Amino acid sequence: MIHTMQRLLISLALVLVCCHGYALGPPIEACVEMFPLDHGADARKDSSPFTMTINATSYSPGDVIKVVLNTSEIYGHYFLEGLFVQMRPVTCLNTSVGTFSIETGDDFLKTMDCFAKPASAIAHYSHEHIHDRTFYWTAPSTANGHLYLRATVARNLKNFWTNVFSDFILDASIPNASPTTLKTCAVRSKQTSGVSITTSSSVVIFAALVVLAFVTKLTN
């Protein structure tokens, strides 16, 4: 009986260490660079197989814009497992503009409070094979200049893209604006050297070590 309990506790510890973060979405520390440090890999440099389409090309305060994430037609039915989306300004400030909402009953997505702003990002919450998703962005009560959606999309742990963008969404209060003069901002594509452990990962690893210590005590 004791040996069976030991095996179960060891299995639990391994699950905590190996699988934390990926299934429950990005940690709050990822809000700035939107890079999944826990994946232990560089981002893919080729064109993403995923696209974000929007039902508006400009916004005014309080507008709601529908966003659809799906696979590019040339790839067919191509699943994803991870998603992180923010609305970024073309000024390249590290902030997310407006708020997001998800459809009723969606058990794959959740909102995140990046930059101390409620529901300022969308992220995956469960570990499933998803082929498309629809969510919504609501513009803030004041104009924030021209914007675009920026996403990090993961097909699996080692294959992900940090260069997924929507078309530009122009600020309707700025006259004679043209998307042809706008550019997206640089994104991070490289994993740092060595092992990077986020705060949330450290907590889980500590919990796993406590479990392992308990197992060791049982065996003595």
Rosetta silent file (secondary structure, phi, psi, omega in degrees, C-alpha in Angstrom):
SEQUENCE: MIHTMQRLLISLALVLVCCHGYALGPPIEACVEMFPLDHGADARKDSSPFTMTINATSYSPGDVIKVVLNTSEIYGHYFLEGLFVQMRPVTCLNTSVGTFSIETGDDFLKTMDCFAKPASAIAHYSHEHIHDRTFYWTAPSTANGHLYLRATVARNLKNFWTNVFSDFILDASIPNASPTTLKTCAVRSKQTSGVSITTSSSVVIFAALVVLAFVTKLTN
SCORE:     score description
SCORE:     0.000 S_00000001
   1 L     0.000  -45.036 -179.727    0.000    0.000    0.000 S_00000001
   2 H   -64.211  -40.915 -179.416    2.811    2.397    0.964 S_00000001
   3 H   -64.807  -36.629  177.631    4.738    1.610   -2.221 S_00000001
   4 H   -64.439  -42.360  177.863    1.630    2.301   -4.304 S_00000001
   5 H   -64.237  -38.517  178.362    1.167    5.665   -2.587 S_00000001
   6 H   -60.859  -44.828 -179.623    4.829    6.467   -3.186 S_00000001
   7 H   -63.031  -39.532  179.460    4.480    5.796   -6.904 S_00000001
   8 H   -65.443  -41.620  179.923    1.385    7.990   -7.089 S_00000001
   9 H   -67.345  -38.902  176.964    3.107   10.864   -5.291 S_00000001
  10 H   -63.758  -42.159  178.330    6.173   10.639   -7.526 S_00000001
  11 H   -61.576  -41.450  178.352    3.942   10.679  -10.604 S_00000001
  12 H   -61.948  -43.657  179.563    2.161   13.760   -9.258 S_00000001
  13 H   -61.343  -42.454  179.845    5.478   15.540   -8.682 S_00000001
  14 H   -64.841  -39.108  178.454    6.640   14.786  -12.225 S_00000001
  15 H   -64.387  -41.766  179.519    3.379   16.086  -13.669 S_00000001
  16 H   -61.088  -43.511 -177.794    3.703   19.297  -11.670 S_00000001
  17 H   -73.127  -44.236 -170.851    7.242   19.946  -12.893 S_00000001
  18 H   -80.745  -33.050 -168.192    6.856   18.866  -16.517 S_00000001
  19 H  -110.700   -3.204 -179.751    3.416   20.108  -17.408 S_00000001
  20 L   -62.050  144.938  172.737    2.929   23.302  -15.409 S_00000001
  21 L    89.852  -47.843 -175.137    2.240   26.464  -17.373 S_00000001
  22 L   -67.676  -44.028 -177.797    1.586   24.909  -20.762 S_00000001
  23 L   -75.323  -35.601 -173.553   -1.903   23.610  -19.994 S_00000001
  24 L   -94.595    5.956  175.682   -3.037   26.559  -17.874 S_00000001
  25 L    95.259  177.056 -175.427   -1.758   29.296  -20.141 S_00000001
  26 L   -71.427  149.333  174.462    1.027   31.891  -19.924 S_00000001
  27 L   -75.688  163.305 -178.045    2.157   33.339  -16.583 S_00000001
  28 H   -62.250  -25.281  179.742    1.627   37.028  -15.889 S_00000001
  29 H   -66.074  -16.107 -177.739    5.388   37.562  -16.381 S_00000001
  30 H   -85.804   -1.347 -173.386    4.932   36.843  -20.094 S_00000001
  31 L   -60.928  -36.237 -175.150    2.717   39.888  -20.687 S_00000001
  32 L   -73.209  -57.239 -174.015    5.494   42.183  -21.928 S_00000001
  33 L   -92.264  -15.171  178.456    7.370   40.010  -24.422 S_00000001
  34 L    55.791   35.723 -179.515    4.630   37.422  -25.039 S_00000001
  35 L  -114.351  129.605 -177.205    7.330   34.758  -25.303 S_00000001
  36 L   -81.184   86.913 -178.036    6.810   31.301  -23.743 S_00000001
  37 H   -61.370  -31.968 -177.682    9.994   30.831  -21.724 S_00000001
  38 H   -68.447  -12.355 -178.015    8.728   27.577  -20.243 S_00000001
  39 H   -78.505  -20.884  177.321    8.747   25.950  -23.688 S_00000001
  40 L    66.211   34.166 -178.778   12.536   25.832  -23.846 S_00000001
  41 L  -151.839  160.719  172.751   12.719   26.588  -27.584 S_00000001
  42 L   -79.420  156.681  175.797   13.052   29.434  -30.080 S_00000001
  43 L   -71.657  151.529  174.026   10.011   30.670  -31.961 S_00000001
  44 L   -65.345  142.993 -178.513    9.467   29.472  -35.526 S_00000001
  45 L  -100.449  -11.788  179.137   10.745   31.973  -38.091 S_00000001
  46 L   -78.294  173.990  179.442    8.585   30.897  -41.015 S_00000001
  47 L   -64.236  137.805 -179.407    5.159   32.336  -41.759 S_00000001
  48 L   -68.723  141.904  175.130    2.564   31.309  -39.234 S_00000001
  49 L   -78.450   -0.879 -176.731   -0.105   28.858  -40.409 S_00000001
  50 E  -111.189  146.450  178.835   -2.604   30.822  -38.301 S_00000001
  51 E  -129.846  152.944  172.812   -4.379   34.077  -39.134 S_00000001
  52 E  -116.813  119.790  177.731   -6.474   36.566  -37.190 S_00000001
  53 E  -108.608  144.379 -178.317   -9.318   38.206  -39.088 S_00000001
  54 E  -125.406  153.947 -176.258  -11.289   41.182  -37.788 S_00000001
  55 L   -99.282   19.767  176.874  -14.656   42.597  -38.839 S_00000001
  56 L  -152.843  150.801  178.506  -13.578   46.241  -38.740 S_00000001
  57 L  -109.254   -4.281  177.206  -10.693   48.323  -40.061 S_00000001
  58 E  -148.062  166.749 -179.976  -11.128   51.252  -37.655 S_00000001
  59 E  -141.985  154.652  169.848  -12.473   51.868  -34.177 S_00000001
  60 L  -125.514  162.019 -178.714  -14.116   54.532  -32.050 S_00000001
  61 L   -52.091  131.941  177.523  -14.399   54.506  -28.241 S_00000001
  62 L    86.146   -5.970  179.207  -16.614   51.661  -27.029 S_00000001
  63 L   -64.547  148.575  175.016  -16.689   49.765  -30.328 S_00000001
  64 E  -113.395  125.632 -178.239  -16.756   45.955  -30.199 S_00000001
  65 E  -115.605  132.188  178.275  -14.718   44.111  -32.830 S_00000001
  66 E   -85.515  134.769 -179.696  -15.087   40.400  -33.590 S_00000001
  67 E  -121.944  131.935  177.393  -11.853   38.432  -33.957 S_00000001
  68 E  -122.443  122.245  174.534  -11.560   35.004  -35.571 S_00000001
  69 E  -101.999  125.631  177.674   -8.385   32.959  -35.266 S_00000001
  70 E  -151.881 -178.783 -178.761   -8.096   30.093  -37.722 S_00000001
  71 E   -85.743  139.130  174.091   -5.732   28.205  -39.981 S_00000001
  72 L   -57.538  145.592 -174.374   -4.608   29.690  -43.269 S_00000001
  73 H   -57.085  -33.728 -175.709   -6.372   27.957  -46.164 S_00000001
  74 H   -69.670  -16.235 -178.737   -3.174   26.479  -47.581 S_00000001
  75 H   -97.648  -10.389 -179.135   -2.632   24.454  -44.383 S_00000001
  76 L    70.931 -144.748 -176.019   -6.092   22.952  -44.131 S_00000001
  77 L   -84.637   88.959 -171.583   -7.327   21.766  -40.735 S_00000001
  78 L  -112.239  114.614 -172.513   -4.257   22.649  -38.637 S_00000001
  79 L   -82.136  161.435  172.248   -4.727   22.521  -34.862 S_00000001
  80 E  -128.714  159.530  179.055   -3.239   24.724  -32.153 S_00000001
  81 L  -122.619  -17.876 -177.397   -2.726   24.084  -28.428 S_00000001
  82 E  -140.310  147.888 -176.339   -1.699   27.482  -27.055 S_00000001
  83 E  -152.317  138.759  176.186   -2.715   31.100  -27.615 S_00000001
  84 E  -145.315  120.003 -173.429   -1.821   34.519  -26.198 S_00000001
  85 E  -131.914  136.992  172.356   -3.319   37.707  -27.711 S_00000001
  86 E  -136.851  158.834  172.218   -3.077   41.415  -26.932 S_00000001
  87 E   -99.020  112.380 -174.589   -4.096   44.614  -28.708 S_00000001
  88 E  -106.211  147.258  175.566   -0.901   46.583  -29.169 S_00000001
  89 E   -81.822  150.268  179.439   -0.341   50.241  -30.207 S_00000001
  90 L   -70.771   -9.096  176.989    1.773   50.985  -33.283 S_00000001
  91 L   -75.353   -7.379  178.366    3.902   53.241  -31.060 S_00000001
  92 L    69.980   19.113  171.577    5.447   50.005  -29.682 S_00000001
  93 L   -67.395  143.611  178.052    4.703   50.838  -26.053 S_00000001
  94 L   -80.710   82.313  178.552    4.603   47.727  -23.873 S_00000001
  95 L  -156.611  162.132  174.711    0.906   47.833  -23.083 S_00000001
  96 L  -118.988  135.693 -173.023   -2.337   46.277  -24.207 S_00000001
  97 L  -102.513  140.779  175.087   -5.270   48.486  -25.175 S_00000001
  98 L    77.318 -169.544 -178.496   -8.951   47.819  -24.484 S_00000001
  99 E  -130.537  154.288  179.797  -10.584   44.697  -23.088 S_00000001
 100 E  -113.022  157.092  173.088  -11.308   41.210  -24.391 S_00000001
 101 E  -145.133  154.934 -178.879  -14.223   38.850  -23.921 S_00000001
 102 E  -115.643  164.932 -179.642  -14.873   35.253  -24.922 S_00000001
 103 L   -74.139  149.595  178.853  -17.956   33.435  -26.117 S_00000001
 104 L   -59.197  132.087  178.271  -20.253   31.783  -23.591 S_00000001
 105 L    87.557   -0.404  178.598  -19.245   28.190  -22.954 S_00000001
 106 L   -71.876  116.363 -179.052  -15.701   28.536  -24.300 S_00000001
 107 L  -105.516   12.604  177.985  -13.595   26.177  -22.183 S_00000001
 108 L  -105.904  -35.520 -175.971  -10.334   26.777  -24.052 S_00000001
 109 E  -103.185  156.547  171.734   -9.853   30.547  -23.662 S_00000001
 110 E  -144.541  162.540  171.863   -9.686   32.886  -20.689 S_00000001
 111 E   -93.207  152.938  177.291   -9.000   36.609  -20.231 S_00000001
 112 E  -126.731  151.356 -179.147   -5.846   37.800  -18.473 S_00000001
 113 L  -100.349   76.765  178.328   -5.102   41.002  -16.572 S_00000001
 114 H   -80.488  149.435  177.558   -1.860   42.144  -18.188 S_00000001
 115 H    55.826   32.340  179.619   -0.240   45.462  -17.206 S_00000001
 116 H    60.044   28.616  178.421   -2.653   45.678  -14.244 S_00000001
 117 L  -116.971  123.840 -178.302   -5.556   46.122  -16.665 S_00000001
 118 L   -60.237  134.752  174.768   -8.586   43.819  -16.324 S_00000001
 119 L    52.577   39.641 -177.672   -9.217   41.496  -19.289 S_00000001
 120 L   -90.562    3.749  178.098   -6.475   43.134  -21.349 S_00000001
 121 E  -151.225  161.429  174.103   -5.381   39.864  -22.973 S_00000001
 122 E  -116.881  138.429  178.600   -6.713   36.529  -24.214 S_00000001
 123 E  -146.498  160.088  174.956   -4.945   33.264  -23.421 S_00000001
 124 E   -74.810  153.374 -178.377   -5.538   29.525  -23.564 S_00000001
 125 L  -122.485  -28.188 -179.649   -6.650   27.857  -20.363 S_00000001
 126 L  -121.707  166.144 -177.550   -6.859   24.172  -21.222 S_00000001
 127 L  -103.988   91.966 -179.051   -4.680   21.799  -23.229 S_00000001
 128 L  -134.380  165.615  171.755   -6.750   20.781  -26.249 S_00000001
 129 L   -91.719  106.665 -176.545   -6.367   20.551  -30.024 S_00000001
 130 E  -111.421  138.797 -178.757   -8.262   23.608  -31.265 S_00000001
 131 L  -102.273  -23.528  176.719   -8.706   24.506  -34.934 S_00000001
 132 L  -162.696  161.140  177.621  -10.263   27.959  -34.614 S_00000001
 133 E  -152.055  146.674  176.209  -11.591   30.351  -32.022 S_00000001
 134 E  -118.339  134.003  174.962  -13.768   33.477  -31.948 S_00000001
 135 E  -147.313 -178.868 -170.526  -13.447   36.206  -29.331 S_00000001
 136 E  -135.350  145.749  176.118  -14.150   39.933  -29.013 S_00000001
 137 E  -120.137  132.936  178.326  -12.261   43.145  -28.347 S_00000001
 138 E  -111.467  126.358 -179.297  -13.881   46.263  -26.884 S_00000001
 139 L   -68.863  148.116  178.517  -12.249   49.630  -27.507 S_00000001
 140 L   -68.768  175.247 -176.387  -11.534   51.827  -24.459 S_00000001
 141 L   -75.595  -12.464  176.392  -13.536   54.968  -23.666 S_00000001
 142 L  -127.706  152.489 -179.395  -10.829   57.190  -25.140 S_00000001
 143 L   -67.190  145.308 -178.565   -8.918   56.927  -28.408 S_00000001
 144 L  -128.775   25.415  179.732   -5.485   55.283  -28.242 S_00000001
 145 L    77.725 -173.037 -178.890   -4.106   55.771  -31.739 S_00000001
 146 L   -74.053  146.500 -172.435   -3.727   53.072  -34.367 S_00000001
 147 E  -136.683  169.588  169.730   -3.621   49.486  -33.138 S_00000001
 148 E  -157.790  154.161  176.290   -3.186   45.875  -34.198 S_00000001
 149 E   -82.321  133.899  176.113   -3.656   42.470  -32.622 S_00000001
 150 E  -120.355  134.380 -177.089   -0.477   40.636  -31.732 S_00000001
 151 E  -135.982  148.494  164.744   -0.510   36.934  -30.904 S_00000001
 152 E  -109.984  123.588 -176.072    1.742   34.094  -29.879 S_00000001
 153 E  -123.272  129.158 -179.752    0.298   30.825  -31.163 S_00000001
 154 E  -112.353  126.566  170.835    1.594   27.360  -30.243 S_00000001
 155 L   -79.062  -38.821  173.519    0.934   24.222  -32.228 S_00000001
 156 L  -157.969 -170.543 -172.074    2.737   22.256  -29.535 S_00000001
 157 L   -59.322  -40.010 -174.320    5.453   22.739  -26.937 S_00000001
 158 L  -102.466   -4.819 -179.668    8.363   23.191  -29.377 S_00000001
 159 L  -122.776  104.183 -179.528    6.551   24.709  -32.375 S_00000001
 160 E  -148.225  159.512 -177.123    5.153   28.183  -31.844 S_00000001
 161 E  -124.855  132.135  176.146    5.029   31.559  -33.584 S_00000001
 162 E  -104.962    6.329 -174.476    5.385   34.997  -31.971 S_00000001
 163 E  -113.987   40.618  179.933    4.817   36.872  -35.244 S_00000001
 164 E  -100.511  118.681 -175.621    1.066   36.502  -35.688 S_00000001
 165 E  -128.828  152.928  170.115   -0.634   39.846  -36.394 S_00000001
 166 L   -90.207  175.711  167.916   -4.016   41.129  -37.504 S_00000001
 167 L   -64.690  161.249  178.055   -4.536   43.913  -40.009 S_00000001
 168 L   -69.301  145.357  176.031   -4.162   47.388  -38.554 S_00000001
 169 E  -113.991  109.094 -172.182   -7.164   48.902  -36.790 S_00000001
 170 E   -79.639  144.241  174.272   -7.143   52.626  -37.415 S_00000001
 171 E   -74.671  114.621 -175.524   -8.138   55.250  -34.880 S_00000001
 172 L   -64.496  -17.854 -179.427  -11.240   56.857  -36.422 S_00000001
 173 L   -82.422   -6.984  179.776  -10.460   60.181  -34.736 S_00000001
 174 L  -100.244  114.679 -175.637   -7.250   60.587  -36.777 S_00000001
 175 L   -72.602  150.213  173.297   -8.031   62.013  -40.256 S_00000001
 176 L    58.180   31.272  179.012   -6.514   60.703  -43.480 S_00000001
 177 L   -78.055  145.315  179.057   -4.884   57.702  -41.813 S_00000001
 178 L  -134.838  131.562  179.334   -3.579   54.920  -44.042 S_00000001
 179 H   -66.698  -18.383 -177.485   -2.489   51.407  -42.972 S_00000001
 180 H   -69.290  -17.149 -179.759    0.198   51.409  -45.674 S_00000001
 181 H   -95.595    0.069 -174.785    2.293   53.808  -43.588 S_00000001
 182 L  -101.821  154.866  178.108    2.152   51.677  -40.440 S_00000001
 183 L  -135.229  147.850  172.323    4.459   48.911  -39.229 S_00000001
 184 L   -77.213  160.789 -177.144    4.209   46.209  -36.597 S_00000001
 185 L   -90.900  160.733 -179.749    6.735   46.249  -33.766 S_00000001
 186 L   -63.575  146.803  178.276    9.622   43.856  -33.236 S_00000001
 187 L  -123.358  157.678  177.074    8.866   40.639  -31.364 S_00000001
 188 L   -80.401  137.088 -179.928   11.041   38.288  -29.377 S_00000001
 189 L  -129.365   -7.186 -175.067   11.904   35.050  -31.147 S_00000001
 190 L  -112.423  137.588  170.848   14.852   33.637  -29.169 S_00000001
 191 L   -73.782  139.335  178.287   14.938   31.655  -25.951 S_00000001
 192 L   -69.161  157.336  178.363   17.464   33.109  -23.499 S_00000001
 193 L   -70.343  149.333 -178.563   20.583   31.096  -22.745 S_00000001
 194 L    80.649 -168.922 -177.682   20.382   28.869  -19.709 S_00000001
 195 L  -103.785  125.273  177.622   17.212   27.928  -17.881 S_00000001
 196 L  -104.437  125.985 -178.984   14.658   30.615  -17.192 S_00000001
 197 L  -119.542  119.535  179.019   12.219   29.949  -14.378 S_00000001
 198 L   -76.322  166.856 -179.819    9.241   32.244  -13.888 S_00000001
 199 H   -59.358  -46.116 -178.794    7.819   33.026  -10.468 S_00000001
 200 H   -64.801  -36.789  177.545    4.788   30.802  -10.982 S_00000001
 201 H   -65.479  -38.506 -179.699    7.001   27.968  -12.200 S_00000001
 202 H   -62.158  -39.782  179.187    9.191   28.319   -9.118 S_00000001
 203 H   -62.026  -43.799 -178.934    6.162   27.918   -6.848 S_00000001
 204 H   -67.727  -40.778  178.477    5.126   24.726   -8.611 S_00000001
 205 H   -62.972  -39.100  176.693    8.653   23.308   -8.554 S_00000001
 206 H   -61.306  -43.280  178.515    8.826   24.043   -4.819 S_00000001
 207 H   -61.946  -39.010  178.587    5.548   22.180   -4.332 S_00000001
 208 H   -64.914  -38.569  178.556    6.939   19.252   -6.306 S_00000001
 209 H   -65.588  -36.256  176.607   10.054   19.194   -4.136 S_00000001
 210 H   -62.786  -42.519  177.961    7.895   19.094   -1.017 S_00000001
 211 H   -61.307  -45.172 -179.482    6.055   16.080   -2.450 S_00000001
 212 H   -63.774  -37.233  177.928    9.340   14.344   -3.249 S_00000001
 213 H   -64.354  -39.074  178.512   10.635   15.045    0.266 S_00000001
 214 H   -64.378  -40.446  178.014    7.505   13.473    1.704 S_00000001
 215 H   -62.601  -43.642 -179.800    8.021   10.410   -0.474 S_00000001
 216 H   -62.128  -38.473  179.913   11.623   10.105    0.696 S_00000001
 217 H   -64.739  -37.287 -179.950   10.517   10.312    4.327 S_00000001
 218 H   -65.264  -31.878 -176.067    8.054    7.475    3.782 S_00000001
 219 H   -80.919  -15.207 -177.846   10.794    5.251    2.412 S_00000001
 220 L   -90.342    0.000    0.000   13.112    5.785    5.412 S_00000001
